[in-house]
């Protein structure tokens, strides 16, 4: 059971990092679009 819990924690960490990266990329895209105006 410990192994499963550890894996789930790793998955949560990866998901959080991906979400943060997506958020940053989205912010960059919005900035670029605003700049193009």
Long-range contacts (C-beta under 8 A, 24 or more apart in sequence): none
